[in-house]
Amino acid sequence: MSDATTHSDQHAKLGDESFMSADDLRAYMTEVELAKASRQLDSMDRAEKARQEMAKKLAEPIDVTPEKIAEVTRNLVSKIKAAAQRGETELMVMRFPNTLCTDKGRAINNSVEGWPDTLTGRPRQAYEFWRDHLKPANYKLRAMIIDWPHGMPGDVGFYLSWA
């Protein structure tokens, strides 16, 4: 039996639809990788859109009423108690895009005195809430850059501590 006959026989046995040629398999793998990349890009696009919407929402101050202060206080006390029960002494109370700082978080990143003056929107209100209601009760507030997309400052986190 010659090599040509053997190859032809094998191809005949394997030529049904349940078997892919190596070329077909490589093309299939390429399609799968392209689909994965497309889903990742779609996911990144959705995440960026959500981030932009969140930044827009957080840029708008809320009406600070006695009822709103009471609601925020209740929610915060609940979270602080839960963290304390877990033995924690610090809690991230807010996360926001660095675009809500007039300097995109530079003063926070460099621990520049006066960094609160760079805050806008709801982050500014959160700082003022701490200053007016929590600082007198000896709670501390720390702000820091918490992610670094593409090596650049990203989101800011506010951490409340009581130890």
N, CA, C and O of each residue as an XYZ file, in Angstrom:
652
protein
N       0.835     -1.173      0.000
C       0.000      0.000      0.000
C       0.883      1.241      0.000
O       1.843      1.316      0.766
N       0.574      2.198     -0.836
C       1.396      3.390     -0.948
C       0.950      4.441      0.053
O      -0.128      4.354      0.642
N       1.821      5.449      0.231
C       1.485      6.551      1.131
C       0.236      7.288      0.661
O      -0.579      7.709      1.482
N       0.079      7.446     -0.645
C      -1.075      8.150     -1.191
C      -2.355      7.408     -0.864
O      -3.362      8.033     -0.531
N      -2.336      6.115     -0.950
C      -3.519      5.319     -0.651
C      -3.842      5.401      0.835
O      -5.005      5.547      1.213
N      -2.810      5.309      1.683
C      -3.009      5.381      3.120
C      -3.612      6.728      3.500
O      -4.573      6.789      4.267
N      -3.053      7.795      2.968
C      -3.553      9.139      3.263
C      -4.999      9.294      2.797
O      -5.838      9.854      3.501
N      -5.270      8.784      1.594
C      -6.615      8.873      1.041
C      -7.599      8.088      1.889
O      -8.716      8.545      2.132
N      -7.184      6.892      2.346
C      -8.045      6.082      3.193
C      -8.315      6.786      4.524
O      -9.446      6.815      5.008
N      -7.253      7.353      5.106
C      -7.427      8.062      6.378
C      -8.354      9.254      6.199
O      -9.218      9.510      7.038
N      -8.170      9.981      5.104
C      -9.007     11.144      4.851
C     -10.464     10.717      4.677
O     -11.380     11.393      5.145
N     -10.662      9.602      4.006
C     -12.017      9.108      3.810
C     -12.650      8.751      5.142
O     -13.828      9.026      5.368
N     -11.860      8.131      6.037
C     -12.380      7.760      7.347
C     -12.643      8.994      8.205
O     -13.603      9.026      8.975
N     -11.781     10.019      8.072
C     -11.878     11.194      8.923
C     -12.613     12.357      8.249
O     -12.776     13.416      8.856
N     -13.045     12.179      7.040
C     -13.620     13.264      6.258
C     -15.039     13.636      6.623
O     -15.611     14.531      6.002
N     -15.625     12.983      7.607
C     -16.981     13.370      7.987
C     -16.958     14.683      8.762
O     -15.887     15.210      9.066
N     -18.136     15.211      9.082
C     -18.237     16.519      9.718
C     -17.738     16.546     11.150
O     -17.509     17.627     11.694
N     -17.561     15.390     11.776
C     -17.145     15.379     13.173
C     -15.652     15.618     13.331
O     -15.162     15.757     14.452
N     -14.938     15.666     12.241
C     -13.491     15.860     12.322
C     -13.108     17.125     11.578
O     -13.532     17.342     10.442
N     -12.291     17.973     12.233
C     -11.823     19.212     11.603
C     -10.399     19.007     11.127
O      -9.602     18.332     11.779
N     -10.092     19.588     10.003
C      -8.700     19.563      9.556
C      -7.914     20.524     10.450
O      -8.498     21.328     11.177
N      -6.605     20.434     10.389
C      -5.768     21.337     11.181
C      -6.025     22.786     10.781
O      -6.052     23.676     11.630
N      -6.216     23.018      9.471
C      -6.507     24.374      9.006
C      -7.850     24.862      9.557
O      -7.976     26.009      9.984
N      -8.850     23.978      9.541
C     -10.156     24.337     10.086
C     -10.059     24.633     11.582
O     -10.672     25.575     12.083
N      -9.280     23.814     12.282
C      -9.128     24.002     13.722
C      -8.439     25.331     14.024
O      -8.850     26.044     14.940
N      -7.391     25.675     13.260
C      -6.715     26.963     13.457
C      -7.673     28.115     13.177
O      -7.690     29.100     13.916
N      -8.473     27.999     12.113
C      -9.444     29.051     11.794
C     -10.479     29.164     12.915
O     -10.866     30.270     13.294
N     -10.923     28.029     13.441
C     -11.879     28.031     14.549
C     -11.273     28.702     15.776
O     -11.932     29.507     16.435
N     -10.017     28.370     16.086
C      -9.342     28.974     17.237
C      -9.226     30.486     17.060
O      -9.405     31.239     18.018
N      -8.933     30.925     15.861
C      -8.836     32.357     15.576
C     -10.195     33.026     15.802
O     -10.271     34.103     16.393
N     -11.270     32.377     15.326
C     -12.614     32.922     15.534
C     -12.952     33.013     17.018
O     -13.536     34.000     17.466
N     -12.584     31.983     17.781
C     -12.849     31.980     19.225
C     -12.085     33.118     19.890
O     -12.648     33.833     20.719
N     -10.826     33.296     19.545
C     -10.024     34.383     20.134
C     -10.589     35.746     19.762
O     -10.632     36.646     20.600
N     -11.021     35.907     18.521
C     -11.629     37.179     18.108
C     -12.921     37.434     18.869
O     -13.197     38.569     19.255
N     -13.710     36.396     19.087
C     -14.958     36.553     19.845
C     -14.660     36.937     21.288
O     -15.336     37.792     21.859
N     -13.642     36.302     21.879
C     -13.252     36.641     23.254
C     -12.805     38.095     23.331
O     -13.216     38.830     24.228
N     -11.961     38.507     22.387
C     -11.469     39.890     22.380
C     -12.628     40.862     22.198
O     -12.660     41.917     22.832
N     -13.571     40.515     21.341
C     -14.728     41.375     21.121
C     -15.552     41.503     22.396
O     -15.988     42.600     22.745
N     -15.770     40.380     23.101
C     -16.523     40.430     24.362
C     -15.780     41.262     25.397
O     -16.398     42.012     26.153
N     -14.445     41.133     25.436
C     -13.668     41.923     26.391
C     -13.778     43.403     26.070
O     -13.922     44.225     26.975
N     -13.711     43.754     24.783
C     -13.849     45.162     24.397
C     -15.244     45.673     24.730
O     -15.404     46.787     25.230
N     -16.258     44.846     24.449
C     -17.628     45.239     24.797
C     -17.748     45.451     26.298
O     -18.371     46.411     26.752
N     -17.147     44.548     27.062
C     -17.199     44.655     28.521
C     -16.470     45.910     28.984
O     -16.950     46.618     29.870
N     -15.310     46.188     28.387
C     -14.558     47.387     28.753
C     -15.348     48.637     28.389
O     -15.367     49.609     29.145
N     -16.011     48.609     27.215
C     -16.828     49.752     26.793
C     -17.984     49.975     27.769
O     -18.275     51.109     28.149
N     -18.641     48.881     28.173
C     -19.748     48.999     29.133
C     -19.242     49.519     30.468
O     -19.886     50.359     31.096
N     -18.083     49.020     30.906
C     -17.518     49.469     32.178
C     -17.164     50.950     32.111
O     -17.424     51.689     33.060
N     -16.577     51.389     31.009
C     -16.223     52.800     30.873
C     -17.475     53.670     30.826
O     -17.501     54.759     31.401
N     -18.504     53.193     30.147
C     -19.760     53.953     30.090
C     -20.366     54.057     31.493
O     -20.834     55.123     31.892
N     -20.357     52.951     32.233
C     -20.891     52.965     33.601
C     -20.069     53.909     34.472
O     -20.616     54.633     35.304
N     -18.757     53.899     34.275
C     -17.866     54.780     35.042
C     -18.182     56.243     34.753
O     -18.233     57.065     35.668
N     -18.392     56.563     33.480
C     -18.722     57.935     33.100
C     -20.075     58.364     33.675
O     -20.238     59.496     34.130
N     -21.039     57.439     33.646
C     -22.354     57.747     34.213
C     -22.253     57.967     35.721
O     -22.892     58.865     36.269
N     -21.442     57.136     36.388
C     -21.252     57.298     37.831
C     -20.583     58.635     38.130
O     -20.988     59.335     39.058
N     -19.573     58.993     37.359
C     -18.893     60.270     37.569
C     -19.874     61.429     37.378
O     -19.855     62.399     38.135
N     -20.726     61.319     36.362
C     -21.712     62.380     36.115
C     -22.678     62.486     37.295
O     -23.015     63.587     37.731
N     -23.119     61.338     37.809
C     -24.045     61.324     38.941
C     -23.376     61.892     40.193
O     -23.972     62.700     40.906
N     -22.143     61.472     40.457
C     -21.437     61.934     41.652
C     -21.005     63.395     41.557
O     -20.723     64.025     42.576
N     -20.953     63.930     40.357
C     -20.592     65.336     40.185
C     -21.718     66.257     40.637
O     -21.484     67.419     40.971
N     -22.938     65.733     40.645
C     -24.099     66.525     41.044
C     -24.307     66.420     42.558
O     -24.579     65.335     43.071
N     -24.182     67.528     43.264
C     -24.429     67.487     44.712
C     -25.869     67.074     45.013
O     -26.771     67.285     44.203
N     -26.063     66.489     46.176
C     -27.414     66.127     46.612
C     -27.908     67.179     47.599
O     -27.119     67.922     48.182
N     -29.208     67.228     47.775
C     -29.780     68.132     48.767
C     -29.479     67.570     50.152
O     -29.869     66.449     50.476
N     -28.794     68.346     50.948
C     -28.457     67.912     52.309
C     -29.551     68.415     53.241
O     -29.606     69.586     53.614
N     -30.408     67.485     53.593
C     -31.510     67.790     54.501
C     -31.261     67.046     55.806
O     -30.456     66.115     55.835
N     -31.933     67.434     56.882
C     -31.794     66.672     58.124
C     -32.159     65.194     57.933
O     -31.550     64.318     58.549
N     -33.149     64.922     57.082
C     -33.538     63.537     56.815
C     -32.413     62.784     56.095
O     -32.146     61.622     56.400
N     -31.761     63.448     55.143
C     -30.667     62.815     54.406
C     -29.484     62.549     55.336
O     -28.850     61.498     55.254
N     -29.192     63.502     56.216
C     -28.104     63.316     57.185
C     -28.422     62.134     58.099
O     -27.543     61.323     58.389
N     -29.667     62.030     58.553
C     -30.066     60.915     59.419
C     -29.946     59.580     58.674
O     -29.490     58.590     59.247
N     -30.352     59.552     57.404
C     -30.269     58.326     56.597
C     -28.816     57.899     56.395
O     -28.479     56.728     56.573
N     -27.967     58.840     56.026
C     -26.546     58.540     55.819
C     -25.923     58.055     57.127
O     -25.151     57.097     57.137
N     -26.258     58.713     58.208
C     -25.715     58.334     59.519
C     -26.131     56.916     59.883
O     -25.298     56.125     60.325
N     -27.411     56.579     59.706
C     -27.891     55.209     60.007
C     -27.140     54.167     59.181
O     -26.669     53.162     59.714
N     -27.033     54.413     57.891
C     -26.336     53.461     57.016
C     -24.871     53.321     57.404
O     -24.328     52.216     57.425
N     -24.242     54.434     57.706
C     -22.831     54.412     58.063
C     -22.607     53.700     59.392
O     -21.676     52.905     59.519
N     -23.450     53.978     60.381
C     -23.322     53.317     61.687
C     -23.447     51.808     61.521
O     -22.706     51.046     62.143
N     -24.378     51.382     60.687
C     -24.570     49.953     60.436
C     -23.302     49.329     59.843
O     -22.875     48.256     60.270
N     -22.711     49.999     58.870
C     -21.495     49.483     58.225
C     -20.308     49.505     59.181
O     -19.495     48.580     59.178
N     -20.199     50.541     59.993
C     -19.099     50.632     60.965
C     -19.216     49.525     61.998
O     -18.219     48.887     62.336
N     -20.411     49.293     62.500
C     -20.613     48.226     63.495
C     -20.256     46.865     62.913
O     -19.605     46.056     63.574
N     -20.680     46.612     61.678
C     -20.372     45.334     61.029
C     -18.856     45.167     60.864
O     -18.317     44.087     61.104
N     -18.174     46.243     60.453
C     -16.717     46.173     60.300
C     -16.054     45.941     61.653
O     -15.130     45.135     61.760
N     -16.515     46.635     62.676
C     -15.949     46.469     64.023
C     -16.163     45.043     64.527
O     -15.278     44.481     65.172
N     -17.314     44.454     64.246
C     -17.578     43.076     64.651
C     -16.627     42.102     63.962
O     -16.317     41.042     64.506
N     -16.166     42.458     62.771
C     -15.185     41.624     62.059
C     -13.763     41.909     62.538
O     -12.810     41.298     62.054
N     -13.620     42.831     63.484
C     -12.302     43.177     64.006
C     -11.565     44.215     63.186
O     -10.375     44.444     63.402
N     -12.243     44.835     62.264
C     -11.618     45.849     61.410
C     -11.655     47.208     62.101
O     -12.521     47.472     62.935
N     -10.714     48.055     61.745
C     -10.661     49.400     62.308
C     -10.721     50.472     61.215
O     -10.496     51.654     61.474
N     -11.024     50.044     60.009
C     -11.073     50.966     58.873
C     -12.078     50.436     57.867
O     -12.276     49.229     57.731
N     -12.710     51.371     57.165
C     -13.743     51.001     56.218
C     -13.704     51.960     55.042
O     -13.675     53.177     55.231
N     -13.703     51.411     53.805
C     -13.809     52.302     52.655
C     -15.269     52.744     52.572
O     -16.167     51.913     52.436
N     -15.500     54.044     52.652
C     -16.857     54.570     52.676
C     -17.274     55.206     51.354
O     -18.451     55.494     51.138
N     -16.296     55.423     50.470
C     -16.642     56.004     49.172
C     -15.520     55.728     48.186
O     -14.337     55.733     48.526
N     -15.940     55.487     46.950
C     -14.995     55.335     45.843
C     -15.527     56.193     44.713
O     -16.721     56.170     44.415
N     -14.628     56.959     44.076
C     -15.079     57.838     43.004
C     -13.946     58.082     42.020
O     -12.775     57.972     42.381
N     -14.293     58.417     40.764
C     -13.273     58.690     39.755
C     -12.466     59.933     40.109
O     -12.996     60.894     40.667
N     -11.191     59.903     39.782
C     -10.315     61.038     40.083
C     -10.715     62.296     39.320
O     -10.242     63.388     39.635
N     -11.576     62.153     38.326
C     -12.046     63.329     37.580
C     -12.927     64.225     38.437
O     -13.244     65.347     38.042
N     -13.328     63.731     39.623
C     -14.105     64.561     40.539
C     -13.201     65.380     41.457
O     -13.666     65.997     42.416
N     -11.920     65.377     41.152
C     -10.950     66.269     41.806
C     -10.491     67.254     40.738
O     -10.251     66.872     39.593
N     -10.373     68.506     41.113
C      -9.997     69.523     40.126
C      -8.611     69.280     39.548
O      -8.295     69.775     38.467
N      -7.770     68.509     40.270
C      -6.421     68.215     39.787
C      -6.247     66.741     39.423
O      -5.122     66.254     39.309
N      -7.374     66.029     39.239
C      -7.398     64.601     38.900
C      -6.688     63.730     39.945
O      -6.133     62.681     39.617
N      -6.715     64.177     41.197
C      -6.187     63.380     42.297
C      -4.721     63.606     42.639
O      -4.178     62.908     43.496
N      -4.069     64.563     41.990
C      -2.646     64.806     42.238
C      -2.390     65.155     43.700
O      -1.469     64.610     44.309
N      -3.186     66.051     44.272
C      -2.960     66.469     45.664
C      -3.188     65.299     46.625
O      -2.462     65.149     47.608
N      -4.177     64.489     46.345
C      -4.421     63.316     47.194
C      -3.247     62.356     47.078
O      -2.740     61.868     48.088
N      -2.819     62.086     45.866
C      -1.716     61.147     45.649
C      -0.436     61.603     46.324
O       0.347     60.777     46.794
N      -0.219     62.898     46.375
C       1.019     63.438     46.948
C       0.848     63.931     48.383
O       1.746     64.568     48.934
N      -0.303     63.637     48.986
C      -0.601     64.051     50.364
C      -0.359     65.541     50.579
O       0.212     65.955     51.588
N      -0.800     66.328     49.622
C      -0.642     67.776     49.696
C      -1.661     68.337     50.684
O      -2.847     68.012     50.630
N      -1.173     69.183     51.584
C      -2.089     69.839     52.515
C      -3.115     70.621     51.698
O      -2.768     71.266     50.708
N      -4.351     70.562     52.109
C      -5.400     71.257     51.374
C      -6.029     70.413     50.271
O      -6.815     70.929     49.476
N      -5.695     69.116     50.210
C      -6.280     68.261     49.169
C      -7.812     68.304     49.147
O      -8.393     68.157     48.072
N      -8.497     68.500     50.293
C      -9.969     68.549     50.218
C     -10.494     69.677     49.330
O     -11.606     69.594     48.808
N      -9.690     70.734     49.160
C     -10.125     71.853     48.318
C     -10.250     71.451     46.852
O     -10.872     72.169     46.069
N      -9.666     70.314     46.467
C      -9.742     69.866     45.075
C     -10.995     69.043     44.798
O     -11.286     68.735     43.642
N     -11.738     68.683     45.841
C     -12.918     67.833     45.675
C     -14.097     68.611     45.115
O     -14.273     69.795     45.402
N     -14.903     67.925     44.311
C     -16.120     68.519     43.766
C     -17.289     67.554     43.988
O     -17.082     66.388     44.325
N     -18.490     68.035     43.801
C     -19.674     67.191     43.835
C     -19.874     66.451     45.151
O     -19.615     66.979     46.232
N     -20.344     65.212     45.027
C     -20.643     64.417     46.212
C     -19.412     64.046     47.031
O     -19.512     63.947     48.254
N     -18.248     63.836     46.400
C     -17.067     63.618     47.242
C     -16.796     64.799     48.171
O     -16.394     64.616     49.320
N     -17.019     66.006     47.665
C     -16.859     67.201     48.507
C     -17.867     67.161     49.660
O     -17.530     67.478     50.801
N     -19.095     66.772     49.352
C     -20.116     66.687     50.396
C     -19.772     65.589     51.409
O     -20.008     65.752     52.606
N     -19.221     64.488     50.936
C     -18.836     63.408     51.855
C     -17.734     63.894     52.795
O     -17.763     63.608     53.992
N     -16.767     64.626     52.254
C     -15.709     65.191     53.096
C     -16.318     66.137     54.139
O     -15.969     66.081     55.318
N     -17.213     66.987     53.698
C     -17.842     67.946     54.615
C     -18.667     67.231     55.678
O     -18.715     67.685     56.821
N     -19.318     66.121     55.325
C     -20.068     65.328     56.296
C     -19.111     64.794     57.363
O     -19.394     64.863     58.559
N     -17.972     64.261     56.908
C     -16.970     63.777     57.872
C     -16.505     64.933     58.763
O     -16.484     64.818     59.989
N     -16.137     66.036     58.133
C     -15.611     67.189     58.876
C     -16.605     67.696     59.922
O     -16.219     68.014     61.047
N     -17.870     67.768     59.552
C     -18.873     68.355     60.432
C     -19.471     67.373     61.444
O     -19.876     67.782     62.532
N     -19.530     66.079     61.096
C     -20.247     65.129     61.945
C     -19.372     64.019     62.538
O     -19.637     63.544     63.642
N     -18.343     63.610     61.816
C     -17.556     62.457     62.265
C     -16.214     62.837     62.882
O     -15.767     62.197     63.834
N     -15.586     63.849     62.360
C     -14.310     64.294     62.927
C     -14.459     64.683     64.395
O     -13.599     64.326     65.200
N     -15.529     65.408     64.778
C     -15.698     65.741     66.206
C     -15.816     64.493     67.101
O     -15.553     64.559     68.302
N     -16.214     63.360     66.506
C     -16.327     62.108     67.265
C     -15.035     61.283     67.154
O     -15.027     60.094     67.474
N     -13.951     61.915     66.704
C     -12.616     61.311     66.599
C     -12.459     60.256     65.508
O     -11.547     59.432     65.576
N     -13.332     60.268     64.505
C     -13.116     59.416     63.334
C     -12.107     60.118     62.433
O     -12.087     61.344     62.332
N     -11.279     59.320     61.788
C     -10.289     59.866     60.858
C     -10.719     59.536     59.434
O     -11.358     58.512     59.193
N     -10.367     60.402     58.499
C     -10.659     60.176     57.086
C      -9.347     60.213     56.327
O      -8.544     61.133     56.481
N      -9.149     59.209     55.518
C      -7.952     59.136     54.673
C      -8.411     58.976     53.236
O      -9.298     58.173     52.946
N      -7.813     59.733     52.346
C      -8.106     59.628     50.914
C      -6.857     59.125     50.213
O      -5.743     59.559     50.506
N      -7.063     58.202     49.281
C      -5.913     57.704     48.517
C      -6.354     57.213     47.144
O      -7.504     56.822     46.943
N      -5.421     57.241     46.212
C      -5.664     56.675     44.887
C      -5.660     55.160     45.063
O      -4.723     54.603     45.636
N      -6.705     54.493     44.573
C      -6.806     53.054     44.833
C      -6.639     52.184     43.589
O      -6.590     50.959     43.704
N      -6.551     52.781     42.418
C      -6.185     51.988     41.249
C      -5.401     52.854     40.281
O      -5.463     54.083     40.315
N      -4.667     52.177     39.424
C      -3.731     52.853     38.528
C      -3.882     52.325     37.101
O      -3.001     51.608     36.626
N      -4.966     52.656     36.408
C      -5.115     52.165     35.028
C      -4.053     52.772     34.113
O      -3.857     53.987     34.076
N      -3.389     51.908     33.390
C      -2.335     52.320     32.454
C      -1.251     53.138     33.147
O      -0.624     53.996     32.525
N      -1.026     52.870     34.448
C       0.022     53.554     35.189
C      -0.332     54.979     35.619
O       0.522     55.707     36.125
N      -1.569     55.367     35.421
C      -1.998     56.718     35.778
C      -2.963     56.647     36.953
O      -3.648     55.638     37.120
N      -3.035     57.708     37.783
C      -3.976     57.685     38.899
C      -5.407     57.460     38.412
O      -5.847     58.037     37.418
N      -6.113     56.604     39.145
C      -7.495     56.290     38.784
C      -8.444     56.720     39.889
O      -8.463     57.882     40.296
N      -9.226     55.771     40.365
C     -10.227     56.076     41.375
C      -9.610     56.453     42.712
O      -8.495     56.054     43.051
N     -10.381     57.239     43.459
C     -10.003     57.660     44.805
C     -10.887     56.895     45.794
O     -12.077     56.696     45.549
N     -10.302     56.474     46.898
C     -11.074     55.851     47.954
C     -11.013     56.711     49.210
O      -9.959     57.236     49.567
N     -12.145     56.845     49.865
C     -12.210     57.483     51.186
C     -12.292     56.368     52.214
O     -13.161     55.500     52.132
N     -11.389     56.394     53.180
C     -11.364     55.391     54.239
C     -11.607     56.072     55.572
O     -10.925     57.031     55.933
N     -12.582     55.565     56.291
C     -12.920     56.048     57.620
C     -12.290     55.086     58.615
O     -12.442     53.871     58.491
N     -11.582     55.629     59.604
C     -10.966     54.757     60.617
C     -11.312     55.252     62.005
O     -11.648     56.419     62.210
N     -11.219     54.327     62.958
C     -11.596     54.637     64.339
C     -10.603     54.078     65.337
O     -10.909     53.987     66.526
N      -9.429     53.705     64.882
C      -8.421     53.179     65.815
C      -7.275     54.156     65.967
O      -6.331     53.890     66.710
